[in-house]
Amino acid sequence: MTLSQDPALHIGAAARASGVSVKAIRHYEAEGLLGEVPRRGRYRRYAPHHVERLRLIAHCRAQGFSLPEIRTVVAQLPQAGCPAKAPMLALVEQKLAELRAERDRLQAMIARLEDTHAYIASRAEA
């Protein structure tokens, strides 16, 4: 394969292709979420599978997954393809339960704050 046929990308191009910032790519690489990223000279060369992994990480982050949870997702990945179904379902169900509990907690806080607001408003009018 000649240099012009090399599908690998420099970090800026990988950032654009994945929608993830250069800073985040470096962080995810330091966290071990990208696997081995080869270098050519001083530059990292991101292959198409790295870009797909970055997109998966971004998707997980957008769904509220923490880096340790994403590490679990990444550990389920075969060489190419999607994570294993059963572990992913368990992880998603766990995240759903956490988010529902957080929603309930926030709704209770909102109700208390609305009560406080109503109390203050009624006292100010008196």
C-alpha positions as CSV (number, residue, x, y, z in Angstrom):
1,M,0.0,0.0,0.0
2,T,1.4,3.4,-0.9
3,L,1.3,6.4,1.4
4,S,-1.5,7.9,-0.7
5,Q,-3.6,4.8,-0.2
6,D,-3.1,4.7,3.6
7,P,-6.6,5.0,5.1
8,A,-5.2,6.1,8.5
9,L,-5.8,9.6,9.7
10,H,-3.9,12.2,11.7
11,I,-5.5,13.2,14.9
12,G,-7.2,16.3,13.5
13,A,-8.8,14.4,10.7
14,A,-9.8,11.6,13.1
15,A,-11.4,14.3,15.3
16,R,-13.4,15.7,12.4
17,A,-14.4,12.2,11.2
18,S,-15.6,11.1,14.6
19,G,-17.0,14.4,16.0
20,V,-14.7,14.1,19.0
21,S,-12.3,16.8,20.0
22,V,-8.5,16.3,19.7
23,K,-8.2,16.8,23.4
24,A,-10.8,14.1,24.1
25,I,-9.1,11.7,21.6
26,R,-5.9,12.1,23.5
27,H,-7.7,11.5,26.8
28,Y,-9.5,8.4,25.6
29,E,-6.2,7.1,24.3
30,A,-4.5,7.7,27.6
31,E,-7.4,5.9,29.3
32,G,-6.8,2.9,27.1
33,L,-10.2,3.1,25.3
34,L,-8.8,3.1,21.8
35,G,-6.4,0.2,21.9
36,E,-3.1,0.4,20.1
37,V,-2.7,3.5,17.9
38,P,0.3,3.1,15.6
39,R,2.7,5.9,14.9
40,R,4.4,7.0,11.7
41,G,7.3,9.1,12.9
42,R,6.0,11.4,15.6
43,Y,2.4,11.2,14.5
44,R,-0.3,8.8,15.6
45,R,-2.2,7.3,12.7
46,Y,-5.9,6.5,13.4
47,A,-7.4,3.7,11.4
48,P,-11.1,3.5,10.4
49,H,-11.8,1.2,13.4
50,H,-10.4,3.9,15.7
51,V,-12.8,6.4,14.3
52,E,-15.7,4.0,14.8
53,R,-14.5,3.4,18.4
54,L,-14.5,7.2,18.9
55,R,-18.0,7.4,17.6
56,L,-19.1,4.7,19.9
57,I,-17.4,6.4,22.9
58,A,-19.1,9.7,22.0
59,H,-22.5,8.0,21.7
60,C,-22.0,6.3,25.1
61,R,-20.9,9.7,26.7
62,A,-24.0,11.3,25.2
63,Q,-26.1,8.7,26.9
64,G,-24.5,9.5,30.3
65,F,-22.1,6.6,30.5
66,S,-19.0,7.2,32.6
67,L,-15.5,6.3,31.4
68,P,-15.4,3.1,33.5
69,E,-18.7,2.1,32.1
70,I,-17.4,2.8,28.6
71,R,-14.4,0.7,29.4
72,T,-16.8,-2.1,30.1
73,V,-18.5,-1.6,26.7
74,V,-15.1,-1.5,24.9
75,A,-14.0,-4.7,26.6
76,Q,-17.1,-6.4,25.1
77,L,-16.1,-5.5,21.6
78,P,-14.9,-8.3,19.3
79,Q,-12.1,-7.4,16.9
80,A,-14.7,-5.8,14.7
81,G,-18.4,-5.2,15.2
82,C,-20.7,-4.6,18.1
83,P,-20.4,-5.4,21.8
84,A,-21.8,-8.7,23.0
85,K,-25.6,-8.4,23.5
86,A,-26.1,-9.8,27.0
87,P,-23.5,-7.6,28.8
88,M,-24.6,-4.6,26.9
89,L,-28.3,-5.1,27.8
90,A,-27.3,-5.4,31.4
91,L,-25.2,-2.3,31.3
92,V,-28.0,-0.3,29.5
93,E,-30.6,-1.6,32.0
94,Q,-28.4,-0.5,34.9
95,K,-27.9,3.0,33.3
96,L,-31.7,3.3,32.8
97,A,-32.3,2.5,36.4
98,E,-29.7,5.1,37.5
99,L,-31.2,7.7,35.3
100,R,-34.8,7.0,36.4
101,A,-33.7,7.3,40.0
102,E,-31.9,10.6,39.3
103,R,-35.1,11.8,37.5
104,D,-37.2,10.9,40.5
105,R,-34.8,12.7,42.8
106,L,-34.8,15.8,40.6
107,Q,-38.6,15.8,40.4
108,A,-38.8,15.7,44.2
109,M,-36.4,18.6,44.4
110,I,-38.4,20.6,41.9
111,A,-41.6,19.9,43.8
112,R,-40.0,21.1,47.1
113,L,-38.6,24.2,45.4
114,E,-41.9,25.0,43.8
115,D,-43.5,24.7,47.3
116,T,-40.8,27.1,48.7
117,H,-41.4,29.5,45.8
118,A,-45.2,29.5,46.5
119,Y,-44.6,30.0,50.2
120,I,-42.3,32.9,49.6
121,A,-44.6,34.5,47.0
122,S,-47.6,34.2,49.4
123,R,-45.6,35.7,52.3
124,A,-44.4,38.6,50.2
125,E,-48.0,39.5,49.3
126,A,-49.2,39.5,52.9
